[in-house]
Amino acid sequence: MTPADIIRQNSQPLEPLPTDTTPKTPVIEGIRAVLFDVYGTLFISASGDISLTSGASRGDAAAEACEEAGLVLTCCVGDDIVAMLHDEIKRQHAASEYEYPEVDIHQVWRQVLARLPENGSIDYTLEDVELERLAVEYETRVNPVWPMPGLVDCLAEIHSAGLTLGIVSNAQAFTRELFPALGGKSLVEFGFADELCVWSYEHLQAKPGRWLYDRAAEALASRGIAPGETLYVGNDMRNDVAPAAAVGFRTVLFAGDARSLRLREGDALVAGVVADAVVTDLRQILPILRLAPEAT
């Protein structure tokens, strides 16, 4: 099975939880590119963000994922695996030179599994393709996702209008597969330019640092697109709106799901930061870009 097959098989429809936010949708002139966050913005995320190992006990999910990947646990149990994942992520973060470090979850799993044969907890090592399946099987169990309402229509209208599409996201390799698995099209088919999709796991740096946004700005500049001609859409004032604004992007706060809306009130990193627009449905972005009449 491909990662997209696994995501599709393990996913069920989700509905966003309403917020009490009032949309603010002024027309923003001169936009030539629109960049998006993924988790909590383009896709409903049951955990509110990409999961890694945060949150409640996920032992059952780990045990089930190991079984689906063909990994037979002997001495240890799922809770042991989750604890080892958490410890390995902390170790890699501590060893990083970056202010906001990220991990490649495949490498995290690889390090955890390398320790298990030593104490007899497994009886063989996974090949790369099995390791990839393990990571996806686990993620889809601990963090179910589903497309936000209006995702396909919003992206189709932006792409049809000739605007450039990109992504800046805290993500893992399997994040790309959400689009064909649940949206019905690959990133390229949706209109996203590969060089304008900046993923945290590839650079081992994460939001809320602005490094990923700077890389996106450089890629846009190579196309002759300035930061002020770029609109960034995300659900988190600290991770999305503040660093995007610091780079010079115009910003939209997506407030369409109570699970993932992060206002970060009182956080020093968002002091004085105000989004240019606020939407509760992705389709509300269209009138901001003059691609649809404003809803009445």
C-alpha positions in Angstrom: 0.0 0.0 0.0 1.1 3.5 -0.7 1.1 6.2 2.0 -1.9 7.8 0.2 -3.7 4.4 0.3 -3.0 4.1 4.1 -4.2 7.6 4.7 -7.4 7.0 2.7 -8.1 3.7 4.4 -7.6 5.1 8.0 -9.5 8.4 7.5 -13.1 9.2 8.2 -15.0 12.5 7.6 -14.5 15.2 10.2 -16.4 18.5 10.6 -14.8 21.7 11.9 -15.8 22.9 15.3 -17.2 26.5 15.0 -15.5 29.4 16.7 -17.0 32.7 17.8 -14.7 34.6 15.5 -16.2 37.2 13.2 -14.6 37.2 9.7 -12.8 40.3 8.5 -12.4 40.2 4.7 -11.1 43.4 3.2 -10.0 43.4 -0.3 -6.1 43.1 -0.4 -4.8 44.5 -3.7 -1.7 43.4 -5.6 -1.5 39.8 -4.4 0.3 37.5 -6.9 1.0 34.5 -4.6 -0.9 32.7 -1.9 0.8 30.4 0.6 -0.9 28.1 3.1 -0.3 26.3 6.3 -1.5 22.7 6.2 -2.7 21.2 9.6 -5.6 23.2 11.0 -5.8 25.3 7.9 -6.2 23.3 4.7 -7.0 20.1 6.7 -9.0 19.5 9.8 -6.6 18.0 12.4 -8.1 16.1 15.3 -5.1 17.0 17.4 -5.1 20.6 16.2 -1.6 20.2 14.6 0.8 17.6 13.3 1.0 15.1 16.2 4.4 13.7 16.6 4.1 12.2 20.1 2.3 15.0 22.1 -0.9 14.4 24.0 -2.4 11.5 25.7 -1.2 7.9 25.8 -1.0 6.5 22.3 0.1 3.0 23.1 -2.7 1.2 21.3 -2.0 3.2 18.1 1.7 2.4 18.2 1.0 -1.3 18.7 -1.5 -1.4 15.9 0.8 0.5 13.6 3.6 -1.9 14.3 1.3 -4.8 13.5 0.2 -3.3 10.2 3.8 -2.7 9.2 4.7 -6.3 9.9 6.7 -5.6 13.0 6.1 -8.2 15.8 6.7 -6.8 19.3 7.8 -9.4 21.8 9.0 -7.9 25.1 7.8 -4.3 24.9 4.3 -2.8 24.5 2.8 0.2 22.6 3.3 2.5 25.5 7.0 1.7 25.6 7.3 2.6 21.9 5.5 6.0 22.5 7.8 6.8 25.4 10.9 5.9 23.3 9.6 8.1 20.4 9.1 11.0 22.8 12.5 10.6 24.3 14.2 10.4 20.8 12.4 13.5 19.7 13.6 15.4 22.8 17.1 14.1 22.3 17.2 15.3 18.7 15.8 18.6 19.6 18.4 19.1 22.3 21.2 18.2 19.9 20.0 20.7 17.2 21.8 23.9 16.6 18.5 25.6 15.6 16.3 27.8 17.9 13.2 25.9 16.7 14.3 22.4 15.7 12.3 19.9 13.7 12.8 16.2 13.3 12.4 13.8 10.4 10.0 11.3 11.9 11.3 8.5 9.8 14.7 9.0 11.4 13.1 9.1 14.8 11.4 5.8 14.2 14.7 4.3 12.8 16.6 5.2 15.9 13.9 3.8 18.2 13.6 0.6 16.3 17.4 0.2 16.3 17.3 -0.1 20.0 14.6 -2.8 20.2 16.5 -5.8 19.0 19.1 -5.2 21.7 16.6 -6.1 24.4 14.7 -8.7 22.4 11.6 -6.5 21.8 11.6 -7.2 18.1 13.0 -10.0 16.0 14.0 -8.2 12.8 14.6 -4.7 11.3 12.2 -3.0 9.0 13.1 -2.0 5.4 12.7 1.6 4.4 9.3 1.0 2.8 8.0 -0.7 5.9 9.4 2.1 8.1 7.5 4.6 6.0 4.3 2.6 6.4 4.8 2.4 10.2 5.1 6.2 10.4 2.0 6.8 8.3 0.0 4.1 10.1 0.9 5.7 13.5 0.2 9.3 12.4 -3.2 8.5 10.9 -4.3 6.8 14.1 -3.1 9.5 16.5 -4.0 12.5 14.3 -6.9 11.9 12.0 -7.3 14.6 9.4 -9.9 15.6 6.8 -10.1 18.4 4.2 -11.5 21.7 5.4 -14.8 22.6 3.8 -14.1 24.6 0.6 -10.5 23.4 0.2 -11.0 22.1 -3.4 -13.0 25.1 -4.5 -10.7 27.7 -2.9 -7.5 26.2 -4.4 -9.2 25.7 -7.8 -10.3 29.4 -8.0 -6.9 30.7 -6.9 -5.1 28.5 -9.4 -7.5 29.3 -12.2 -6.9 33.0 -11.6 -3.2 32.5 -12.4 -2.0 33.2 -8.8 1.1 31.3 -7.6 0.4 28.7 -4.8 2.8 27.5 -2.1 3.0 26.0 1.4 5.0 26.8 4.5 4.2 24.1 7.0 5.4 22.2 10.1 5.1 18.8 8.4 6.5 15.3 7.7 7.0 13.5 4.4 3.6 11.9 4.6 1.9 15.4 4.7 2.2 15.7 0.9 0.1 12.5 0.6 -2.9 14.1 2.3 -3.7 16.0 -0.9 -4.1 13.0 -3.3 -5.4 10.8 -0.6 -8.2 13.1 0.7 -8.3 16.0 -1.8 -8.3 13.9 -5.0 -5.3 15.7 -6.6 -1.6 15.8 -6.1 0.0 19.1 -5.0 1.1 19.7 -8.6 -2.4 19.1 -9.9 -3.8 21.6 -7.4 -1.3 24.1 -8.7 1.3 24.2 -6.0 4.9 24.8 -7.2 7.3 22.3 -5.7 10.0 25.0 -5.0 7.4 27.0 -3.1 6.4 24.2 -0.8 8.7 24.6 2.3 8.4 21.7 4.7 9.9 21.7 8.2 11.1 18.1 8.2 13.3 18.7 5.1 15.2 21.5 6.8 15.0 20.3 10.4 13.7 23.7 11.4 10.2 24.6 12.4 7.8 27.4 13.0 7.5 29.8 14.8 11.0 30.6 13.5 10.9 32.7 10.4 13.6 30.7 8.6 11.0 28.7 6.6 9.3 31.9 5.6 12.5 33.4 4.5 13.1 30.4 2.2 9.7 30.8 0.7 10.3 34.6 0.2 13.6 33.7 -1.6 11.8 31.2 -3.9 9.1 33.8 -4.6 11.8 36.4 -5.4 13.2 34.2 -8.1 9.8 34.4 -9.7 9.8 38.2 -9.4 7.2 38.1 -6.6 7.8 40.4 -3.6 6.8 39.7 0.0 4.1 42.4 -0.2 2.6 40.6 -3.1 2.2 37.4 -1.1 -0.7 36.4 1.1 -0.1 33.8 3.8 -3.0 31.9 5.4 -2.6 30.0 8.7 -4.5 29.2 11.9 -1.9 30.2 14.5 -1.0 33.7 15.4 2.5 32.7 16.7 3.5 30.0 14.2 1.8 31.5 11.1 0.7 35.1 11.2 3.6 36.7 13.2 6.6 35.2 11.3 4.8 35.6 7.9 4.2 39.3 8.7 7.8 39.7 9.9 9.0 38.6 6.4 6.7 41.1 4.8 3.8 38.8 3.7 0.2 40.0 4.0 -1.6 37.7 6.4 -4.9 35.9 6.9 -5.8 34.2 10.1 -7.9 31.1 9.5 -10.3 30.8 12.4 -12.6 28.0 11.0 -12.0 25.3 13.5 -11.9 25.6 17.3 -9.5 22.6 17.5 -6.7 24.4 15.8 -7.4 28.1 16.2 -4.4 29.5 18.1 -4.7 33.1 19.1 -1.8 32.9 21.6 -3.1 35.9 23.7 -0.4 37.0 26.0 2.4 35.4 24.0 5.3 37.9 23.6 5.9 36.6 20.0 2.5 38.0 18.9 2.5 41.3 20.8 1.3 44.0 18.4 0.7 41.5 15.6 -2.7 41.9 13.7 -3.7 39.8 10.7 -4.7 41.7 7.6 -7.8 39.5 7.3 -9.7 36.8 9.3 -11.7 34.0 7.7 -13.8 31.2 9.1 -14.2 29.4 5.8 -11.5 29.0 3.1 -13.8 30.3 0.4 -13.9 33.6 2.2 -10.3 34.1 0.9 -11.7 34.6 -2.6 -13.4 38.0 -2.2 -10.3 39.2 -0.4 -8.5 38.5 -3.7 -11.4 39.8 -5.8 -12.0 36.3 -7.1 -15.6 36.2 -5.9 -18.2 38.7 -4.7 -18.2 39.2 -0.9 -20.9 37.2 0.8 -23.8 39.2 2.2 
